[in-house]
Every structure is written in C-alpha cells, then in structure tokens.
Amino acid sequence: MVKKRIISVMMAVLLVAVLAAGCGKNDSTEEPENKEGTDTAAEQEPENKEKDTYKISALLYSRGFEFMVALDQGIQDKCKEYGIEVEVLDGNSDSSTQITQIEDSITKGVDAILLAPNNSEELVAGVKKANDAGVPVVVLDGNVAEGCEVLASCTFDNKAGGKMAAEHLMEIADPCSVLECTGATGAYHAVRRGGGFEDEMATDSSYKVIANDCSWDAETAQNATVDILSSNSEVNAVFTHNGEMVRGVIAGLKQINQLKKVGEEGHVPVVCIDGTPAELDYIRDGYLDATVEQNPFDMGALAVDVAYKYLSGEDENPEKEQYVYPRLITSDNVEDPENWANQIK
C-alpha cells in the first residue's frame, strides 16, 4: 500500500515537471518573437514618415493676366523640383467657384491646398472646410479673413514696396504735390502699398500726397490724371499702386499735352508697383521712371516650399506671414534677366 502511494506521488511529480517544462518553452519562444516584431514595425513606420509623393491643389482666383500666369509657373516649377503632384485651377474671379474647388480637392485627398483668394471674407467658409478635413492651407498673394486657420500667408511685402516707391520718387522729383492713384479703398494690397508710400513721403514736408481711389482701373486713373493735373499746377509726379493704372496715367498726360520722356523738360515722374512686361516697355520708351517689382515666380515657389517642408516634417511651425521682397527696376536694369517680366513664357 505504501509502495503504491510512493509510485503515485512520483508519477504526479513527474507530470507536474513535464507540464512546467512545456509552459516554460512557450514563454521563451513567443515573447521574444512579439518583442522583435514590435521593434521592426517601429523601424519601418516612424511617426513622421515622409511620403514618396505629395499631392497639392493650387487654386488661383484667376489666370487671366501675366502676373497670375507667372505665379502658376512658379508653383509648377517648384513642385517639379520637389517631385510634388500638383493641379492648378482657375477660379475665374469667382469665390463660389473657389469654394467648390476646395471641396473637390478635399474629396481627391490632396495633402495641401495653395490658395490665392478671390475675396478674403468669402473664402473663409471654404478654408474652414479644409480645416475640418485636416488639409493645411497656404495662402498666397493675399489673405483670408478671421474665422479659419491657414498654415501661412506668402505674399509681396506691400508696405516695403510702397516705401521703396516713395524713396525713389523723392530722389527724382523736385518737391511738389504727388498724385497717388490707389487701388480699391480697403483692399489688402492697396492699404499696405498706400501706407508704406504715404508714411515715407511724410518724412519730407516739402512733398504733399493727393490720394485718389482709382480702384486699380486704367480709365479711372486717366480721368484722375486729367482732372487733378489740369486743375493743380503743383502736382508734378504720380505714383500708382499697380501697372494697369500706369497705362491710364500715360494716356491722361498725353491728353493734356504733358507727356514727356525722362530727361525732357516738363517730364512728369511716374513710379508704380508690379513689374509687368508692359511696365518694362514703358521704361524702355522713357515714359515710366521706375517700377517696384513683386516677383510672382518667387511667390509661387515660396508657397510650395512652405507646404512641402510642413508635410515632410522639416518645418511644422512655419512663420505665419512670409514675404517676397520688393526690387526697384529703372532704365539701368530694365534688361536684367532676373526681372520676372523678362522670364515669363
């Protein structure tokens, strides 16, 4: 009886030992496999893994004039450099069209949107849709009003441009009253260009500025030139907020027999902002003294650069306001190949 009990105890001990050995084998093989698998996954899929290709939509309020064509080209050239897939769309100067384009871009699964807004207030709703979808928006050549979030705004330093125009005008024009043909009252570019110009002109009390809202329009600028220069002999210089209004100023000076070339007696100095091909031709012809260039190629490239560096993790907190800086063009450098108007295709 005792012998049987001893055998039974021995068999029980042996069974426990076998089971324990079996359990020990499972722990020693499965746990390292899980650990190794976790490490491999961490190596292959880092938190900020850079994608092979990014998709971007560039939504321009218009492609109907040279500046915007060059902006388009600057965007595409920089995207090609980075290997970014880009679709550029024309908003035809319609805010509702741009909002639809934002919605379509979100549906297509783009990684970012570049937006040159038709209207800063009306595009808030569209940008909010992109915010809700987690699609970053970089604004260029303008701004979007409060009520939404943009990654950054890439634009011309309008205030510095106005200041540069004033500095040059005071160098070439004797003390006088200056006609300022402004863009539309309250417009983003007009407020800043006018502010930079007027602040700098105010540093010399021998000059007086007469601002006239010409709403970016050549015909309105022509009428202002005729009316003001005919009625006020102290007005002997003109500054326009864009190149289109220069056409009207030149027509107005011709209409009142005051159109003289640079260097001729009675010449009325004229300075503007933009740097378009037409402005460079006016400089070559001797009717425009200078233009302050805002380079759309650089602006487009800057916006793409901001988007790419954000998406790739290189710069996840870009400066909210980034600028393309002004450059003065006169007869001395009008043929410079660096002038954007000499590069446009």
C-alpha positions as CSV (number, residue, x, y, z in Angstrom):
1,M,0.0,0.0,0.0
2,V,2.8,2.3,0.9
3,K,4.7,1.3,-2.2
4,K,1.7,2.1,-4.4
5,R,1.3,5.5,-2.7
6,I,5.0,6.3,-3.3
7,I,4.6,5.4,-7.0
8,S,1.6,7.6,-7.3
9,V,3.3,10.6,-5.7
10,M,6.3,10.1,-8.0
11,M,4.1,10.0,-11.1
12,A,2.3,13.1,-10.0
13,V,5.6,15.0,-9.5
14,L,6.8,13.8,-12.9
15,L,3.6,15.0,-14.6
16,V,4.0,18.5,-13.0
17,A,7.6,18.7,-14.1
18,V,6.6,17.9,-17.7
19,L,3.8,20.4,-17.7
20,A,6.1,23.1,-16.2
21,A,8.7,22.4,-18.9
22,G,6.1,22.7,-21.6
23,C,4.9,26.1,-20.3
24,G,8.4,27.3,-20.0
25,K,9.1,26.6,-23.6
26,N,6.1,28.6,-24.8
27,D,7.1,31.7,-22.8
28,S,10.7,31.6,-24.0
29,T,9.8,31.4,-27.8
30,E,6.6,33.5,-28.2
31,E,7.7,36.5,-26.0
32,P,10.9,37.3,-28.0
33,E,9.0,37.0,-31.3
34,N,6.5,39.6,-30.2
35,K,9.2,41.9,-29.0
36,E,11.2,41.6,-32.2
37,G,8.1,42.2,-34.3
38,T,7.3,45.4,-32.3
39,D,10.9,46.7,-32.9
40,T,10.7,46.1,-36.6
41,A,7.4,47.9,-37.0
42,A,8.8,50.9,-35.2
43,E,11.8,51.0,-37.5
44,Q,9.7,50.7,-40.7
45,E,6.9,53.1,-39.8
46,P,8.3,56.1,-37.9
47,E,5.8,58.6,-36.5
48,N,6.7,61.3,-39.1
49,K,7.4,59.1,-42.1
50,E,7.9,61.2,-45.3
51,K,5.7,60.1,-48.2
52,D,7.2,59.4,-51.6
53,T,4.9,61.8,-53.3
54,Y,2.6,64.6,-52.2
55,K,-0.5,65.9,-54.0
56,I,-1.3,69.6,-53.9
57,S,-4.1,71.7,-55.3
58,A,-3.2,75.3,-56.3
59,L,-6.3,77.4,-56.5
60,L,-5.8,80.8,-58.2
61,Y,-8.5,83.4,-58.3
62,S,-7.6,84.0,-62.0
63,R,-5.1,83.1,-64.7
64,G,-6.3,85.9,-66.9
65,F,-3.3,88.2,-66.7
66,E,0.5,87.9,-66.8
67,F,1.2,88.1,-63.0
68,M,-1.0,85.1,-62.3
69,V,0.4,83.1,-65.3
70,A,3.8,83.7,-63.8
71,L,2.6,82.7,-60.3
72,D,1.2,79.5,-61.8
73,Q,4.6,78.8,-63.5
74,G,6.5,79.5,-60.2
75,I,4.3,77.0,-58.4
76,Q,4.7,74.3,-61.1
77,D,8.5,74.7,-61.4
78,K,8.9,74.3,-57.6
79,C,6.6,71.3,-57.4
80,K,8.6,69.7,-60.2
81,E,11.8,70.3,-58.2
82,Y,10.3,68.5,-55.1
83,G,8.5,65.8,-57.1
84,I,5.1,67.0,-56.0
85,E,2.0,66.2,-58.0
86,V,0.1,69.5,-58.5
87,E,-3.1,70.6,-60.1
88,V,-3.6,74.3,-60.8
89,L,-7.1,75.5,-61.2
90,D,-8.5,78.9,-62.3
91,G,-11.2,80.4,-60.1
92,N,-12.4,82.8,-62.8
93,S,-12.5,85.6,-60.2
94,D,-15.5,83.9,-58.5
95,S,-15.4,83.0,-54.8
96,S,-18.1,80.3,-55.1
97,T,-16.0,78.5,-57.8
98,Q,-13.0,78.6,-55.5
99,I,-15.1,77.1,-52.6
100,T,-16.2,74.3,-54.9
101,Q,-12.6,73.7,-55.9
102,I,-11.6,73.5,-52.2
103,E,-14.3,70.9,-51.7
104,D,-13.3,68.9,-54.7
105,S,-9.6,69.0,-53.6
106,I,-10.5,67.6,-50.2
107,T,-12.5,64.8,-51.9
108,K,-9.5,64.0,-54.1
109,G,-7.4,63.5,-51.0
110,V,-4.8,66.2,-51.5
111,D,-2.1,66.7,-48.9
112,A,-2.3,70.5,-49.0
113,I,-4.0,73.4,-50.7
114,L,-2.4,76.6,-52.0
115,L,-5.0,79.4,-52.3
116,A,-4.8,82.8,-54.0
117,P,-8.2,84.0,-52.7
118,N,-10.6,86.0,-54.8
119,N,-12.1,87.6,-51.7
120,S,-10.7,87.4,-48.2
121,E,-14.1,87.3,-46.5
122,E,-15.9,85.0,-48.9
123,L,-13.2,82.3,-48.8
124,V,-13.4,81.8,-45.0
125,A,-16.1,79.2,-45.4
126,G,-14.0,77.2,-47.9
127,V,-10.9,77.3,-45.8
128,K,-12.9,76.1,-42.7
129,K,-13.9,73.0,-44.8
130,A,-10.2,72.3,-45.3
131,N,-9.6,72.9,-41.6
132,D,-12.3,70.3,-40.7
133,A,-10.8,67.8,-43.1
134,G,-7.3,68.3,-41.7
135,V,-5.9,69.7,-45.0
136,P,-3.4,72.5,-44.5
137,V,-3.9,75.7,-46.5
138,V,-1.2,78.1,-47.6
139,V,-2.5,81.5,-48.8
140,L,-0.6,83.4,-51.4
141,D,-0.9,86.9,-53.0
142,G,-3.5,88.0,-50.4
143,N,-5.1,86.9,-47.1
144,V,-8.2,85.2,-45.7
145,A,-10.2,87.0,-43.0
146,E,-10.5,85.7,-39.4
147,G,-12.7,82.7,-38.7
148,C,-10.4,80.0,-40.1
149,E,-6.9,78.7,-39.9
150,V,-4.1,79.0,-42.5
151,L,-0.7,77.4,-42.3
152,A,1.0,80.5,-43.6
153,S,0.4,83.5,-45.9
154,C,3.0,84.1,-48.6
155,T,2.7,87.5,-50.2
156,F,4.6,90.5,-51.5
157,D,5.8,92.9,-48.8
158,N,3.4,95.6,-50.0
159,K,4.3,98.1,-47.3
160,A,8.0,97.8,-48.2
161,G,7.1,98.2,-51.8
162,G,5.2,101.4,-51.2
163,K,8.1,102.7,-49.1
164,M,10.6,101.9,-51.9
165,A,8.4,103.8,-54.5
166,A,8.3,106.9,-52.3
167,E,12.1,106.8,-51.7
168,H,12.8,106.7,-55.4
169,L,10.2,109.3,-56.3
170,M,11.7,111.8,-53.8
171,E,15.1,111.2,-55.4
172,I,13.9,112.0,-58.9
173,A,11.1,114.6,-58.4
174,D,11.6,118.1,-57.1
175,P,9.4,119.0,-54.0
176,C,5.8,119.0,-55.2
177,S,2.4,117.5,-54.7
178,V,2.2,113.9,-55.8
179,L,-0.9,112.2,-57.3
180,E,-1.4,108.7,-55.7
181,C,-3.6,106.5,-57.8
182,T,-4.7,103.9,-55.3
183,G,-6.3,100.5,-55.5
184,A,-9.8,100.0,-54.2
185,T,-10.3,101.5,-50.8
186,G,-9.9,98.9,-48.1
187,A,-8.3,96.3,-50.4
188,Y,-5.5,94.3,-48.8
189,H,-2.8,95.4,-51.2
190,A,-4.0,99.0,-51.5
191,V,-4.0,99.6,-47.8
192,R,-0.4,98.3,-47.4
193,R,1.1,99.9,-50.5
194,G,-0.6,103.2,-49.7
195,G,0.5,103.0,-46.1
196,G,4.2,102.4,-46.9
197,F,4.2,105.1,-49.6
198,E,2.4,107.8,-47.5
199,D,4.5,107.1,-44.4
200,E,7.7,107.5,-46.2
201,M,6.5,110.6,-48.1
202,A,5.6,112.2,-44.8
203,T,9.2,112.2,-43.7
204,D,9.8,115.2,-46.0
205,S,7.3,118.0,-45.6
206,S,8.2,119.5,-48.9
207,Y,6.1,116.8,-50.6
208,K,2.3,116.5,-50.4
209,V,0.3,113.4,-51.3
210,I,-3.1,113.7,-53.0
211,A,-4.6,110.2,-52.9
212,N,-7.3,109.3,-55.3
213,D,-9.2,105.9,-55.3
214,C,-8.8,104.6,-58.9
215,S,-9.8,101.0,-58.0
216,W,-6.9,99.5,-60.0
217,D,-8.5,100.7,-63.2
218,A,-6.7,102.4,-66.1
219,E,-9.6,104.5,-67.3
220,T,-10.3,105.8,-63.8
221,A,-6.6,106.7,-63.4
222,Q,-6.7,108.5,-66.7
223,N,-9.6,110.7,-65.6
224,A,-7.9,111.4,-62.3
225,T,-4.7,112.4,-64.1
226,V,-6.5,114.8,-66.4
227,D,-8.7,116.3,-63.7
228,I,-6.1,116.8,-61.0
229,L,-3.1,117.8,-63.0
230,S,-5.2,120.2,-65.1
231,S,-6.5,121.9,-62.0
232,N,-3.5,121.9,-59.7
233,S,-0.2,123.1,-61.1
234,E,1.7,121.9,-58.0
235,V,1.1,118.2,-58.9
236,N,4.2,117.2,-60.8
237,A,4.6,113.5,-60.0
238,V,2.5,110.4,-60.0
239,F,2.5,107.1,-58.1
240,T,0.2,104.2,-59.0
241,H,-0.5,101.1,-56.9
242,N,-0.3,98.8,-59.9
243,G,0.9,98.7,-63.5
244,E,-2.5,98.8,-65.1
245,M,-3.1,102.3,-63.9
246,V,0.1,103.5,-65.5
247,R,-1.5,103.0,-68.8
248,G,-4.2,105.4,-67.8
249,V,-1.8,107.9,-66.4
250,I,0.3,108.0,-69.6
251,A,-2.9,108.4,-71.7
252,G,-4.0,111.2,-69.3
253,L,-0.7,113.0,-69.6
254,K,-0.9,112.7,-73.4
255,Q,-4.4,114.1,-73.3
256,I,-3.4,117.3,-71.5
257,N,-0.1,117.6,-73.5
258,Q,2.1,116.9,-70.5
259,L,3.6,113.6,-71.8
260,K,7.4,114.0,-71.9
261,K,10.1,111.4,-71.8
262,V,12.6,111.1,-68.9
263,G,15.2,113.8,-69.3
264,E,13.0,116.1,-71.4
265,E,11.9,119.4,-70.0
266,G,8.5,119.2,-68.4
267,H,8.7,115.4,-67.8
268,V,6.3,114.3,-65.0
269,P,8.0,111.5,-63.0
270,V,5.9,108.3,-62.7
271,V,6.6,105.3,-60.4
272,C,4.4,102.2,-59.9
273,I,4.3,98.7,-58.4
274,D,4.2,95.4,-60.2
275,G,7.0,95.0,-62.7
276,T,4.8,93.6,-65.6
277,P,6.1,93.4,-69.2
278,A,4.1,96.5,-70.2
279,E,5.7,98.5,-67.4
280,L,9.2,97.5,-68.6
281,D,8.3,98.6,-72.1
282,Y,7.1,102.0,-70.7
283,I,10.5,102.3,-69.0
284,R,12.3,101.4,-72.3
285,D,10.2,104.1,-74.1
286,G,11.1,106.7,-71.5
287,Y,7.6,107.4,-70.1
288,L,7.8,105.4,-66.8
289,D,10.7,106.3,-64.4
290,A,10.6,103.1,-62.3
291,T,8.5,100.2,-61.2
292,V,8.8,98.3,-57.9
293,E,8.8,94.6,-58.8
294,Q,6.8,91.9,-56.9
295,N,8.1,88.6,-58.3
296,P,5.3,86.0,-58.8
297,F,7.8,83.3,-59.6
298,D,9.4,83.7,-56.2
299,M,6.0,83.9,-54.5
300,G,4.7,80.7,-56.0
301,A,8.0,78.9,-55.1
302,L,7.8,80.2,-51.5
303,A,4.3,78.9,-51.0
304,V,5.2,75.4,-52.3
305,D,8.3,75.4,-50.1
306,V,6.3,76.2,-47.0
307,A,3.8,73.4,-47.8
308,Y,6.5,70.8,-48.6
309,K,8.5,71.5,-45.5
310,Y,5.4,71.2,-43.4
311,L,4.3,67.9,-44.9
312,S,7.7,66.4,-44.7
313,G,8.2,67.4,-41.1
314,E,11.1,69.7,-41.8
315,D,9.2,72.7,-40.5
316,E,5.9,72.0,-38.8
317,N,5.6,75.5,-37.3
318,P,6.3,78.0,-40.2
319,E,6.1,81.7,-39.8
320,K,2.5,82.8,-40.3
321,E,3.5,85.7,-42.6
322,Q,6.2,85.2,-45.2
323,Y,7.2,87.8,-47.8
324,V,8.7,88.2,-51.3
325,Y,10.6,91.5,-51.1
326,P,10.5,94.4,-53.5
327,R,13.1,95.2,-56.1
328,L,13.4,98.5,-58.0
329,I,13.6,98.4,-61.8
330,T,14.7,101.5,-63.7
331,S,16.3,102.1,-67.1
332,D,19.6,100.9,-65.6
333,N,18.4,97.3,-65.1
334,V,15.3,97.0,-67.3
335,E,17.0,94.3,-69.4
336,D,18.1,92.2,-66.4
337,P,17.1,88.6,-67.0
338,E,16.3,88.4,-63.3
339,N,13.2,90.7,-63.8
340,W,10.2,88.4,-63.8
341,A,8.7,90.1,-66.8
342,N,11.8,89.1,-68.8
343,Q,11.3,85.5,-67.7
344,I,7.7,84.9,-68.4
345,K,6.9,82.3,-71.1
